[in-house]
């Protein structure tokens, strides 16, 4: 729980959205068994380990399903470093945009337009690549960081929102039909209100 100061709850300075290295505990499993009216198996059994794996898969699916409805859908930039067997290598900044604009119609006849794949979801999926064994997504220091572990080590990416200068520079590149070349002065900060419902 956050601390209360002058009648208001202090905002956290770090949010871990998902960390696949942290499997559900045996206590989580016993609570699940109690809710389901089942007798728990022993912690050393293969049944418990299979339950952990299945629950982790459900958590990952839930995480990405929620990202499909994220309000973070403006263009973003990915920067980062790859931790490989022959050292650390910095990547070229990559611009990421939302994909598939759709319109949903509700029972009352009203409509709502959103992206099926908001830019934040596209960015995180791009960070994961194809050889990721585990990953963590965290908001800290007013940035969204993605850590991915693979056979050779750990990659670290940061996802940046654009400031007004970044939007103008990106728009200028689009109008000239040029490949954008993101610069550090393009980047803004993700505040707590930006990410609290990510």
The 8 nearest C-alpha neighbors of each residue, nearest first, counted from 0:
[[1, 2, 8, 3, 11, 9, 10, 14],
 [0, 2, 9, 8, 3, 11, 10, 4],
 [1, 3, 9, 8, 4, 0, 10, 7],
 [4, 2, 8, 7, 9, 6, 1, 5],
 [3, 5, 7, 6, 8, 2, 9, 1],
 [6, 4, 7, 3, 8, 9, 2, 10],
 [5, 7, 4, 3, 8, 9, 2, 1],
 [8, 6, 4, 3, 5, 9, 2, 10],
 [7, 9, 3, 2, 1, 4, 10, 6],
 [10, 8, 2, 1, 3, 7, 4, 11],
 [9, 11, 8, 12, 1, 191, 2, 13],
 [12, 10, 13, 9, 1, 14, 191, 2],
 [13, 11, 139, 10, 14, 140, 191, 138],
 [12, 14, 139, 138, 11, 15, 137, 140],
 [15, 13, 138, 137, 16, 139, 12, 11],
 [16, 14, 137, 17, 136, 138, 13, 18],
 [15, 17, 136, 137, 14, 18, 135, 138],
 [16, 18, 135, 136, 15, 19, 137, 62],
 [19, 17, 135, 20, 21, 134, 136, 16],
 [18, 20, 21, 133, 134, 17, 135, 22],
 [21, 19, 18, 133, 22, 134, 135, 17],
 [22, 20, 19, 18, 23, 24, 55, 17],
 [21, 23, 20, 51, 24, 55, 19, 52],
 [24, 22, 51, 27, 21, 25, 28, 54],
 [25, 23, 27, 26, 22, 28, 51, 21],
 [24, 26, 28, 27, 29, 42, 23, 47],
 [25, 27, 29, 24, 28, 30, 23, 31],
 [28, 26, 24, 30, 25, 29, 23, 31],
 [27, 29, 25, 31, 26, 30, 32, 24],
 [30, 28, 32, 26, 31, 27, 39, 33],
 [31, 29, 33, 27, 28, 32, 26, 34],
 [30, 32, 28, 34, 29, 33, 35, 27],
 [33, 31, 37, 29, 35, 30, 34, 36],
 [32, 34, 36, 30, 31, 35, 37, 29],
 [35, 33, 31, 32, 36, 30, 37, 29],
 [34, 36, 32, 33, 37, 31, 30, 38],
 [37, 35, 33, 34, 32, 38, 31, 39],
 [38, 36, 32, 35, 33, 39, 34, 31],
 [37, 39, 32, 40, 36, 33, 29, 35],
 [40, 38, 32, 29, 37, 41, 28, 33],
 [39, 41, 42, 38, 47, 44, 46, 43],
 [40, 42, 43, 44, 39, 47, 46, 25],
 [41, 43, 44, 47, 25, 40, 48, 45],
 [44, 42, 41, 45, 47, 48, 40, 46],
 [45, 43, 46, 47, 41, 42, 40, 48],
 [44, 46, 48, 47, 49, 43, 42, 50],
 [47, 45, 49, 44, 48, 50, 40, 41],
 [48, 46, 50, 49, 45, 44, 42, 51],
 [49, 47, 45, 51, 50, 46, 52, 44],
 [50, 48, 52, 46, 51, 47, 45, 53],
 [49, 51, 47, 53, 48, 52, 54, 46],
 [50, 52, 48, 54, 49, 53, 23, 55],
 [53, 51, 55, 49, 50, 54, 56, 48],
 [52, 54, 50, 56, 55, 51, 49, 57],
 [55, 53, 57, 51, 56, 52, 50, 58],
 [54, 56, 58, 52, 57, 53, 51, 59],
 [57, 55, 53, 59, 54, 58, 60, 52],
 [56, 58, 54, 60, 55, 59, 61, 53],
 [59, 57, 55, 61, 56, 60, 62, 54],
 [60, 58, 62, 56, 61, 57, 55, 63],
 [59, 61, 57, 63, 62, 58, 64, 56],
 [62, 60, 64, 58, 59, 63, 57, 65],
 [63, 61, 59, 65, 60, 64, 58, 66],
 [62, 64, 66, 65, 60, 61, 59, 67],
 [65, 63, 61, 67, 66, 62, 60, 68],
 [64, 66, 67, 62, 63, 68, 61, 69],
 [67, 65, 69, 63, 68, 64, 120, 62],
 [66, 68, 65, 64, 116, 69, 115, 117],
 [69, 67, 66, 65, 70, 117, 115, 64],
 [70, 68, 66, 71, 197, 67, 117, 65],
 [69, 71, 72, 68, 197, 117, 196, 193],
 [72, 70, 69, 119, 73, 117, 118, 197],
 [71, 73, 117, 118, 70, 97, 119, 74],
 [72, 74, 71, 118, 75, 96, 97, 160],
 [75, 73, 96, 95, 118, 72, 94, 97],
 [76, 74, 160, 95, 159, 94, 161, 73],
 [75, 77, 94, 159, 93, 158, 95, 92],
 [76, 78, 158, 93, 92, 157, 159, 94],
 [79, 77, 92, 157, 156, 90, 76, 158],
 [78, 80, 156, 155, 90, 157, 89, 77],
 [79, 81, 89, 88, 155, 154, 90, 87],
 [80, 82, 154, 88, 87, 83, 89, 155],
 [81, 83, 87, 153, 154, 152, 86, 80],
 [84, 82, 151, 86, 85, 152, 81, 87],
 [83, 85, 151, 86, 82, 152, 87, 150],
 [86, 84, 83, 87, 82, 88, 151, 81],
 [87, 85, 83, 84, 82, 88, 81, 152],
 [86, 88, 82, 81, 83, 80, 89, 85],
 [89, 87, 81, 80, 90, 86, 82, 83],
 [88, 90, 80, 79, 81, 91, 87, 78],
 [91, 89, 79, 80, 92, 78, 88, 81],
 [90, 92, 93, 89, 78, 79, 77, 181],
 [93, 91, 78, 77, 181, 90, 76, 94],
 [92, 94, 77, 76, 91, 95, 78, 181],
 [95, 93, 76, 75, 77, 96, 92, 74],
 [96, 94, 75, 74, 76, 122, 118, 93],
 [97, 95, 74, 118, 98, 75, 73, 94],
 [96, 98, 118, 117, 72, 116, 114, 73],
 [97, 99, 116, 114, 100, 117, 96, 115],
 [100, 98, 115, 114, 101, 116, 97, 117],
 [99, 101, 114, 113, 115, 98, 112, 102],
 [102, 100, 113, 112, 114, 99, 115, 103],
 [101, 103, 112, 111, 113, 110, 104, 100],
 [102, 104, 111, 110, 112, 101, 105, 113],
 [103, 105, 110, 109, 108, 111, 102, 106],
 [104, 106, 108, 107, 109, 110, 103, 111],
 [107, 105, 108, 104, 109, 110, 103, 111],
 [108, 106, 105, 109, 104, 110, 103, 111],
 [107, 109, 105, 106, 104, 110, 103, 111],
 [110, 108, 105, 107, 104, 111, 106, 103],
 [111, 109, 104, 103, 105, 102, 108, 112],
 [110, 112, 103, 102, 104, 113, 109, 105],
 [113, 111, 102, 101, 103, 110, 100, 114],
 [114, 112, 101, 100, 115, 102, 111, 68],
 [113, 115, 100, 116, 117, 99, 101, 98],
 [114, 116, 99, 67, 100, 117, 101, 113],
 [115, 117, 98, 114, 67, 97, 120, 99],
 [118, 116, 97, 72, 114, 120, 119, 67],
 [117, 119, 97, 72, 96, 121, 120, 122],
 [120, 118, 122, 121, 117, 71, 123, 72],
 [121, 119, 123, 122, 118, 66, 117, 116],
 [120, 122, 118, 124, 119, 123, 125, 116],
 [123, 121, 119, 125, 120, 124, 118, 95],
 [124, 122, 126, 120, 125, 121, 119, 127],
 [125, 123, 127, 121, 126, 122, 120, 128],
 [124, 126, 122, 123, 127, 128, 121, 120],
 [127, 125, 123, 124, 128, 122, 156, 145],
 [128, 126, 124, 125, 131, 147, 123, 129],
 [129, 127, 125, 126, 130, 131, 124, 147],
 [128, 130, 131, 127, 132, 125, 126, 124],
 [131, 129, 128, 149, 132, 127, 150, 148],
 [132, 130, 149, 133, 148, 129, 127, 147],
 [131, 133, 149, 148, 130, 134, 147, 150],
 [134, 132, 148, 19, 131, 147, 20, 135],
 [133, 135, 147, 146, 19, 18, 148, 136],
 [134, 136, 18, 146, 17, 145, 19, 137],
 [137, 135, 145, 17, 16, 144, 15, 146],
 [136, 138, 15, 144, 14, 16, 143, 139],
 [139, 137, 143, 14, 13, 142, 144, 15],
 [140, 138, 13, 141, 142, 12, 137, 143],
 [139, 141, 142, 138, 12, 13, 143, 188],
 [142, 140, 189, 139, 188, 190, 138, 143],
 [141, 143, 140, 189, 139, 138, 188, 144],
 [144, 142, 138, 158, 157, 137, 139, 145],
 [145, 143, 157, 137, 156, 136, 138, 142],
 [144, 146, 136, 156, 135, 155, 157, 147],
 [147, 145, 155, 135, 134, 154, 156, 136],
 [146, 148, 134, 154, 153, 133, 131, 127],
 [149, 147, 153, 133, 132, 131, 152, 134],
 [148, 150, 131, 132, 152, 151, 130, 153],
 [149, 151, 152, 148, 132, 130, 131, 153],
 [152, 150, 83, 84, 149, 82, 153, 148],
 [151, 153, 82, 149, 150, 148, 83, 154],
 [154, 152, 148, 82, 147, 149, 155, 146],
 [155, 153, 81, 82, 147, 146, 80, 148],
 [154, 156, 146, 80, 79, 145, 81, 153],
 [157, 155, 79, 145, 78, 144, 80, 146],
 [156, 158, 144, 78, 143, 77, 79, 145],
 [159, 157, 77, 143, 76, 144, 78, 156],
 [160, 158, 76, 75, 186, 77, 157, 161],
 [159, 161, 75, 187, 186, 188, 76, 189],
 [162, 160, 186, 165, 187, 185, 166, 75],
 [161, 163, 187, 165, 164, 186, 185, 166],
 [162, 164, 166, 165, 167, 161, 185, 187],
 [165, 163, 167, 162, 166, 185, 168, 184],
 [164, 166, 185, 161, 168, 162, 163, 167],
 [167, 165, 163, 169, 164, 168, 170, 161],
 [168, 166, 170, 164, 165, 169, 171, 163],
 [167, 169, 171, 165, 170, 166, 164, 172],
 [170, 168, 172, 166, 171, 167, 165, 173],
 [169, 171, 173, 167, 172, 168, 166, 174],
 [170, 172, 168, 174, 169, 173, 167, 175],
 [173, 171, 177, 169, 175, 170, 174, 179],
 [174, 172, 176, 170, 175, 171, 177, 169],
 [173, 175, 171, 176, 172, 170, 177, 169],
 [174, 176, 172, 177, 173, 171, 170, 178],
 [177, 175, 173, 174, 172, 178, 171, 179],
 [178, 176, 172, 175, 173, 179, 174, 171],
 [177, 179, 180, 172, 176, 173, 175, 169],
 [180, 178, 172, 177, 181, 169, 94, 173],
 [179, 181, 182, 178, 92, 93, 94, 169],
 [182, 180, 179, 92, 185, 183, 76, 94],
 [181, 183, 184, 185, 180, 186, 92, 165],
 [184, 182, 185, 186, 181, 165, 187, 92],
 [183, 185, 182, 186, 165, 164, 187, 162],
 [186, 165, 184, 183, 182, 164, 161, 162],
 [187, 185, 161, 184, 162, 183, 159, 160],
 [186, 188, 162, 161, 160, 159, 185, 189],
 [189, 187, 141, 190, 142, 160, 186, 159],
 [188, 190, 141, 142, 193, 160, 191, 187],
 [191, 189, 193, 192, 141, 188, 194, 142],
 [190, 192, 193, 194, 195, 189, 10, 141],
 [191, 193, 190, 195, 194, 196, 189, 10],
 [194, 192, 190, 191, 189, 195, 196, 71],
 [193, 195, 197, 191, 196, 192, 190, 189],
 [194, 196, 192, 197, 191, 193, 14, 190],
 [197, 195, 194, 69, 193, 192, 70, 191],
 [196, 194, 69, 195, 66, 70, 71, 193]]
